[in-house]
Amino acid sequence: MSLQDQFEAAVAESKQLPEKPDNQTLLKIYALYKQGSVGDVEGDRPGMTDFVGRFKWDAWSELKGTTKDEAMQQYIDLIESLK
């Protein structure tokens, strides 16, 4: 099974976790997903009134320079640890 296939399987599994992760873990899941599927964050940081958008952007931005493969593997490992 390729890394991409494992990543896609983990994405599907993330929607069926036994309990909802805390907000910090959700941000980590989001950031790893975006880094693994898109790459480094681009564009401007959302404005002060968009709190959720800023948190997501910041979490994703922290992964800048992480390769897509590394991010996919970290995502897979994180979802496995939450099952």
Secondary structure, 3 states (H helix, E strand, C coil): CCHHHHHHHHHHHHCCCCCCCCHHHHHHHHHHHHHHHCCCCCCCCCCCCCHHHHHHHHHHHCCCCCCHHHHHHHHHHHHHHHC
